[in-house]
Amino acid sequence: MKQFYELGSRAVCHLLGIDRIRPFISRVLGVSTFLIVALSGGANAQQGAGPFVLHPGKIITTMFTNEFGRDADGRTEIMTVSPEAVSLQYSSTRGLFSRRDILISDRQSARSYVLGFSARMPTVIPGSTSLGISSAVLQELRSNGRAALTLIYSENLDRIDCILTRTAVDVRVPVIIEDRIAEIPTVQARVNCASGNRTGAGQFVVANDVNNPVLIESTLNFSWEQRARTNRITRVIAGLGLQAEMRHALETLGTYDVYGLLFDFDSAQLRPETAQLVREIAVMLQQNPNWTILIAGHTDSTGGVEHNLRLSERRADSVKQALISNGVAANRLQSVGHGMSKPKADNSTLAGRAINRRVEFRRLDR
């Protein structure tokens, strides 16, 4: 049943097409290269080529809630991109693993959207999208202010017909790109659904990019469910390999927040997909043998103060032990937990809580 309800909680998105060197250049110049691209125009600025470009190895993490609880995390990796289809691999902190192929023709014109993933669903669902709404739906929403969209909300491919009504254009929302926070221009729409005696209502926040209309955030209240399905993209990375940016930040600023170290839900157990990132951090630290590092765990405000403090301590120590296992000398590492005491963003929102959940690396030898 968890897989069934995860369908509505995990609306996947296209990823930002920033090449690997830009985050490093941005650190050096003190300017976000992504922001220069993303903020360079208004509603029609991204007709040709926007900041969202698909390529293999890109990873999207999201936070979602549904009837089974609050603030679980999902991870989608783009495996292949061909002229025919985009292939995705999905996993979540609730133990779901699934794959899906999205047809390129459907990305252009499909009128149905699949709200999430289930291992029991077909790999290909013709006539639908998953990474975002189709280009045709976004164009209609921008030009007419309204667009029809059918939502597929269960592993049985049950559907409900909806109308999207535009409420705002070019409202900017924060998304972590690599390990920086960027503001993404969006189109926002009210969602109203009805099929038979079933109804639904909510909101979509879509990237204002006609080539890649990513669904960045969604909230949907369905009449047959007790809790709203919410989904928020929290981080987009081009692929593994953040050594250069992390090294530069620790050299110049002495501190760096890592958002790619993922843990099992309410646990200090590092997830298997973070193993490569741990190895990269270990290599970077081995290449700078004079550094001593404090690893600080931070949580959001979900849960009690004492629980979050202990969880952050255990997570920081888990990262420390993983680095030691990868060859970093134990006497160079310390760990501490701050719990929810040092937020960087508003804990009342999904995006804010995602920003607050982080592992901070701080040099002690400076």
N, C-alpha and C positions, 0 to 999 in steps of 0.2 A: 504493500500500500504506500510506503514511502516513495517508491519510484513513481507511482501514479500521481501523487500530489506534487512531486518535483517538476512535473511538466509545466505548471503555471508559474513556478517560482524561478525559472531559469531561462530568460529570454536572452539568447546569445547575440554577440555583436561582431561586426567586422573590426579589425584592428587598425591602429594608426601606422601609416607607412613611413616611419622615420628611419633613415639609415643609421647604422651603429655609431657613426662618428658624431652625429649632431648633439647628443647629450653631453659629450665631452667638450665640444666646442662651446656649447651653451654655458658650461661651468667656467670656461676660460674667459669668455666675453662678458659673462654676467647677464646674458640675454637668452631667453628661451626661443630657440629656433622654431620650435613648434608653434609658439604664439605668433611669430611673425607670419607664418603660413596661415594659421587658423583664423587670425583676426584681420586678414587683409581685405575683407570685403563683406558685403551684406548677404541678403537672401539668395542672390544669384552668383555669389562669388565662386562657388565650388562646382560649377557646371562641368568643367573640363577635368581637372585633377585636383582633388582635395587631399587632406591629410590622412584619409583612411584608404589604405591600399592593402590588398591581400597578398601574403606570400607565406610559403611553408615555414613553420617554426614560430610564428607569432602566437602569443598566448594571451588570453583574456581571463581575468579573474572577476568574479561577481559575488555579491552578497545577496541572499534572498531569505524571505520569510514565507511561511504558509501555515496550514493547520497543524503541522507537526512541530512547529517551534520557530524561534527567532534566529536570525543571523547565522545561517549556515553559508558556506562558501562553495563556489563552483569554479572549475577550471576548464577552459576550452582551448585546445591547441589546433591550429590549422596544419593538417598533415600534408596535403597536396592541393595544388591549384592547376587545373587544366582548362582548355577551351570548353570543355563539357560540364565540369562540376568542381565544386570546392568540397574537400573531404575534411571532416572535423572529428576530433576525439575529445570526449567529455568525461570528467570525473567530479565528484563532490565529496565534501566532508561527511556526508551521510551514507557513503559507501556505494554510490552509483557509478557505474562505468558504461559508456555507450559511444557509438559512432553514428555519424550521419553524413550523407552526401547531399549537397544543395546544387541543383541544376543551375547553370549560368543563365539559361533562358528564364527560369523562375525568378532569379534575382532581378531580372529586368521587368517582368510583367505579372508575377503571381499576385493573386488576390486573397490568398490564405496565409496565415502566419501560425507556426507551431510554437506554443508557449514554453516548451522546455524539452526535456529528454526523458526517455525510458528505454531500458534495455530490450523491452518487448515490442517496441515500435519498429517499423520497417526502416532500413538504412536510407532509402530514398522515398520521399513522400511527394510525388509529382504535383505541381500546381501550388506549392507552398514554399515559404522561406523560413529560415530560423535565425540567421545572423542579424536580420533587420527587416523592415518592410521593403517591398520592392521599389525600384526607381519609379515605376508608374504610379504607385500609391502616393509616394512623396510628392511627385510633380502635381498630381491632382489636388493634394492637400494644400500645396503652396499656391496653386493658381485659382482653385475654386473655393478653398476654405473648408471643403468636406471631401471625404472619400470613404467608399465602402471597403470593409475588410472582414473576412471570416477568420475567427480564431479557432484553432484546433487545440483542445484543452485536456485531452486524456489519451492514454495509451491505446484506447479503442478507436482513436481518431474521431471522437465526438466533436461536433462543431457548433458554433453559435455565431450568428450574423451580427455585425457591428457597424456603426457609423463613427468615423473619426471626424471631429469638428475642431478646426484650428483655433487655438486660443492665444498664441504668441509666436513670434518669429525672432530668431537670433538672440534669444535669451541664452546666456552662457552658463554652463554648469561645470563644476570641477571634476576632473578625472586624473588619476595618477598615470602619467606616461613615463615608462621606465621607472625612475624613482623621483620624478618631479611632478608637481601639481600644475596642470594646465586647464584653461577655461575653454570649453568646446561650444561653438555656436549650435543652437538647436532650434527645432520646430516643436512646439508643444501642442498637444491636442487632447480634448476631452473624448472619452470612449463611452459609447452607449450601445448595449447589446440586448438582443431579444430573439429567442427561437422557441416557439411554443410557450410553455409556462415557465421557461427559464430566462432569467434576465441577468444583466451585469452592467457595471459602470466603473469608470476609473480614469486614468490619465496615462498618456504616452509622452515621453521625451525622446525625440529622434534627432540624430545628428543631421544638420542641415547640409547634406552632401548628396546630391542626386545620384552619384555613382555608387555610393556606399551609405545608404540611410540606416545607420546603426540605431538600434533601440537601446538607448543608454539607460533609461529608467522607465519602469512601469509599475502601476498600482491598479489592481483589478479586484473588485468586490463582486463575487458571483452569488446569486440568490440561494444556491444549494450548498454553500460552504460557510463555515462559522468564522473564518478569519480571512482577511484580504491576502491575496498573493502579491508580494512586492519583489522587485528585482532591480538591482543597481550595479552597473559596471563600476568596478572599483580600481582596476589597474590594467594597463595594456603594455605589453613589452614586445619588442621586435623579435626576441629570441634570447637564448642564453648568452652570457658574456658581458657582464657589467664591470669587469675588472678595471678598465681604464677610468671610468667615471668615479668609481668608489675610491680608487687610489688617489686620484686628483683631489677629491673632496677631503680625504683624510690628510693629504699633504698640506692643503691650503687652509681648510676650515677646521680640521681636527675632528670632525664628526660627520656621520652619514647614517641616514635612516634607510633600512632595508625593508621593503614590503613583499619581497618574493619568497621569504621563508614561511612556508605554510605549515600549520599544525592541524592535527585531527581536532574535531569539534570539542571545545572545553577540555583540551588535553595539551600536554607538553610534548607529545610524540610528533616529531617532524614527519611530514608526508613524504612518500618515496620520490615524488616528482621534484622535490627540492634538493635531491642529493647532488645533482650537477652544480647547482648554485653554491652549495656548501663547499664543494671541491674547488670551485673557482675562487671563492673568498679565501680558502686555505692557501691556495697557490699565491695569491696576491700578498697575504701576510708573510708567507715564507720568503717572498722576494724582498720584503722590507723587515729584516730580522731585528732591527733596533726598536721597532714599535712595540709598545705594550698597549693592550686594548681593553677597555671596559665595555662589556656587552650588557645593554640595558633593555629589559623587556617592558613593553607598554601595552595596556589593554584599553578597550572602550569602557563605557559605564554599564554595560549589560552585566547583571549579577551584583553581588555584594562587594563592599570595599575590601574586606579581608580576603574573600575568595579570589578576587582579581589580583590582589597583591601577591598571594601565594602562587597563583597561576603564572603571573609575569615572572616571578623568581624562578619557577621551574622551567619555563620556556627559555629564559636567558641561559640557565645552566645547561639545558638540552643543546642549545646552539654551541655553547662552550665545549661540551663533551664531543659533539660532532666534529668540531674543528680540531680538537686534540686527536681524535681518531683518524683525521686526515693529515696528521703530521705537524701540527702547530704545537710548539712547546707549551706545556701547561702553565709554566711560570710567567708567560707573556699575556695570559688571559685572566680577567676577572669578570664576574657576572653579578648583576643586581636586578631587582624588579621594582618598578614604580607603580604598578597597577594602573588605576585610572587617574592618578594624581597630576599628570602632565599632558593634558589633551592639547592637540593642535587644531582641532576643528570641533564643530557642534555635534555633540553626542546624540542629539534628538533626530538626526537623519542617518540613513544608511551610508551615504557617502562620507559623512563626518566620522562615523564609527570606524569605517574602513581606514581612514587616514590616521586615526588614533591608534589602531592596532598595528604595531610596528616593532622592529628590533633595531635599536640604535647602537652603532659602533662609535666609540669615542676614544681618542688617543689619550693616554695618561703620561706619555713620555715628553710631551711638549713643554 
